[in-house]
Amino acid sequence: MLVGASACGGSGSDKAGGDDAKASGKPSATASPSPTKPAGPPMLLDTITPQTGTTVGVAMPISVIFTNPVAAKARATVEKHLKVSASQPVAGAWHWFGDKRADWRPKAYWPSGTTVKIDADMKGVSNGNGRYGVHGYTHTFKIGDDVRADVSVTSHVMKVSRNGTVVRSLSINAGSAQYPTWNGTMAVIDKQEKVHMTSCSVGISCDKGSPNYYDLTLPWDVHLTQSGTYVHYSTGDPNPGSGSARGSHGCVHLSMADAKWFYGQVKQGDPVTITGSPRAKAPADNGYAAFNLGWDQWLAGSASGEGSAATL
C-alpha cells in the first residue's frame, strides 16, 4: 500500500521513479547469507513485485528494485541470475528503468492460470560498483482470470471483460482538456477502499482559493499510475457520462455503484487501457505500464535480450 496523500495527477511528472514497486512490500529472503563473505559491501534487493503467494492479472510485470545502482556492465550477469520460470512457456525479457529497477514482462500478456516463479540468486553476484549479493530470493505467484478494462475517453464508456467476455459497460468521465488522462495500458498497481487525495500532492494547486484546489477522501480507488491516476468515485462528479461531460484532474470517474462494483472485479496486474485522450501514453515505469512499450523498445532496455521462461 502506498503511503501518504495521493491525488489524480493530470499535471504530474511524466516519469515515475523506481520506488513504484514499494507499494507491494519487501521481498522474502529464501536463503541465508553466504558463509564465505564476498569482497565489498552487500548488494541487496529492496523489493520484488508481485509478492509471493499472490494472484495477479495478465499484464503484471515482475519488478525488481535494487537498493544500490547496478552498473551497465554488470546487468547482463545480473539478469542471468534473475531466473523466471512458468508453468506455461512464454517468451519475455528484462528491461532496465534507470540503474535500480529491472522489470521482466512476457512478449504478450501472461496466459490466465499460469504459475510463475522468480529465483533471484544474487549470492556472490557483482553489481559492477563494488557490491556483491549475499542473499537468494524466491517469489512464486499465479496469473488469475483475464480481467481487462477498456476506457474510451470520447465515448465516456468503460467496458469490462473477463476471460474474453464483456461483462459490463460503465459510464465514465476522464480528464479535462487542462488535465487530460494518460492514454495507454496501465496494469493495476493496487487498490484501496479510501484514499486521501489532495491537489497539492501532485502539484496541481496548494492554494485553497484556487478552483483546482481539493482535499478529499474518496472511496473505491483503483490505482493506475504512480503519478496519481485512479479509477474511482468522485463527489465532484457523482453521475459521470456523456451527459455530464465534466472532466477530472486526470482520473477516471465512475458512479458510486459502478466504482464499488469495479473495485470488486479487479486485482493487481489487470490491464486498464485508455484511448481517445489528447495525452501521450503513460511512461512504462509510471507504475506498471510495461505494455506501453513495443517489443523492440522493451528489448532496447535489456542487457541480455529476449529469452524464454524456464518450464516449472
Salt bridges, closest charged atoms under 4 A:
ASP14 OD1 - ARG279 NH2 3.22
ASP19 OD1 - LYS22 NZ 3.91
ASP20 OD2 - ARG101 NH1 2.92
ASP46 OD2 - LYS22 NZ 3.36
ASP46 OD1 - LYS26 NZ 2.49
ASP103 OD2 - ARG101 NH2 2.77
ASP119 OD2 - LYS117 NZ 3.87
ASP145 OD2 - ARG162 NH1 2.98
ASP146 OD1 - ARG148 NE 2.77
ASP190 OD1 - HIS223 ND1 3.03
ASP215 OD1 - HIS196 NE2 2.53
ASP221 OD1 - HIS232 ND1 3.19
ASP237 OD2 - HIS253 ND1 2.87
ASP270 OD1 - LYS267 NZ 2.98
ASP285 OD1 - LYS15 NZ 3.53
